[in-house]
Amino acid sequence: MKSVHVDPVFWKGKKVFLTGHTGFKGGWLSFWLVSMGAKVTGYALAPNTTPNLFNVLAIDSLIEKSYIADIRDLAGLQKAMTEANPDLVIHMAAQPLVRYSYANPVETYATNVMGTVHVLESTRTINSVRSTVVVTTDKCYENKEWVWGYRENEPMGGFDPYSNSKGCAELVTSAYRQSYFSGPNSINKVASARAGNVIGGGDWSEDRLIPDALKAFEANKPLMIRNPLATRPWQHVLEPLSGYLILAQTLYEQGSAFASGWNFGPRDEDNRSVQEVVDLLISRWGKAAQWEKEGSEQPHEAHLLKLDCSKARTQLGWVPKWDLETATQKIVEWQKAYQEKENMQEVSLAQINCYLT
């Protein structure tokens, strides 16, 4: 199958209900959707960092409505979604951090599992919804630390509360799909999307490699790395977002044949070690950027994790476009433009357009 691109004509005028719109990935997706003429309603907690992409890109002024609210509030979510009357729902709101989940397991499960239940339950009562994409993570799989990529039919698992909660969210999505959204009278088709380690400009999140690296470089301090040899499927944020958009459109137009789980990861050669990623960033940042290994004992995190994206490539026509060298270059370009107080809407739109060409 030839590669497929995001179709701006399809998204023009579509009403999209997006949870997690105040986050890093959600901010990029909100901005991309608006740039194509979609009418976006966002539902999420307030941004938890200063600065943050939501404010830098003035997302609040671009979308139809922004609900600063909690997906653990079922009644509030149902009311907001009913008012939005969306054509498509993309669920990205989550507690996204492994180490935070060790300290806050109840919050992690309540947000990631019951939050997913609440989103899917809300869509049951709204007849306008034709397509729902639930975003989880590559960490949802039972990680055996093997060298080949996980396929969509591999068992769910997760060692830590975060990873396990996302495996649970996948099981919830599957159960709701089979119980409520698979009959001949169901017009809402439900799929899940599993991405790799997402990186890009505009990420100021706590306890993430790229934001920590840029913060250290800007302060002329060495970056402290916990597990330099751990490998991850690194990808620029626009890569999985393009996959979500293509999947959501395909569900809307072609229906139940695509209502299942999907991997959106990088090419095999971009499964690199933490050390390699940081060295690439350093080479692009220049100056006195450097890193050191952190010596203290750390909680368990996966050392080897890889996705098999054959299904998305052969059935959706989705293929990754930017390699890790390009991704790190785009991150540094975005961050330095921000430092220079450039118009970040223009910078971000230019990166999206570059990705699409």
C-alpha positions, 0 to 999 in steps of 0.5 A: 500500500502506498503511503497515506498523508493527513487529509486537510480536506477531511478535517475542515469543519469536523467537530473534534472532542480532544481530551488532554489538549493542554498537554504537550501532544495535545497542544500540538494536535489541537494546533494541527487540527485548527490549522486544517479548519477543524472545530476543536473542543478540549477537555483537560486539567490546566497545564502543569508547567510554566512555560507550556505549549498550550499558552505559548501557542495560545491554544485557548484562543484558537479552539472552539471551547476549552474545558479545564476539568478532570476526566475523573468527573464523569458527569462533567465530561458527559455534559461537556461532550454533549454540548460539543456534539462531536463527530470524532473523539480523540482521548489523550488525557492521562497521567503520563509518567512512570516514576510519578506513578510509583509515588501516586498509583491510585491517581494514576489508575483513576486517571488512566483506567477510569478516565478511559471508561468515562470517555467511552461511556460518554460517547455511548450517549452521543449519536453524533460520534462516528470515530473514537481513538483512545491513545495509550502507549508502547508500555502497555505490552507485557515487556519481555525485554526481547529484541523484536517489536511488539505486535498489536496482538501481544498480551497487555501487561506493564511492570509499573503502575503507569504502564499497567494502567495503560494496559488496563486502558487497552483492555477497557477499550477492547471490552467497550468496543466489543460490548457497545460499539461493534453491532450493526446499529453502532455508528461509533467505531473505536480504536486504540493507538500505541505510540513510542517515546514522543519528543518535540519542541515545546515539551517542558514536562517534568522527568522527561529526557528531552525537556531535562536535557534542554533545561540543563543545556540552557543553564550550562549544566550537565544533564544527569542520565539515569539509564544511558543504555536503555533503548526506546522507540524515539519519534518526533511528536508529529509522527504519532499524531499523523497516525492518530489523524489517519486512523480517526479519519479511516474509522470515520470513513471505512468503519469497523474493519479498522476498529482495533489496536494500532502501533505508531512507532519509528523505524527500527533504526530509530530504536536508540539508546538514551545516550545516543539521543542525548549525544545527537541533541548535544551535537545540534545544540553545541556550546558546552552541552554535556551529560553525566550518569546519575549514580543513585538507585532508580525504580525499575524502568524497561531497558528494551522496548520496540514496536512492530508497525507493520499493521499501520504501514500495510493497512493504513498506509502510515509510515514514519517520515522523520528519522531521529537526526531530523527529529532532534534538529527540529527540537533544537530549532524550535527551542532556539526560536522560542529563546529568540522570542519568535512567533511560535505559531508560525514556527510550529506551523512551518514544522507541520508543513515541512513534515507534510511535504 
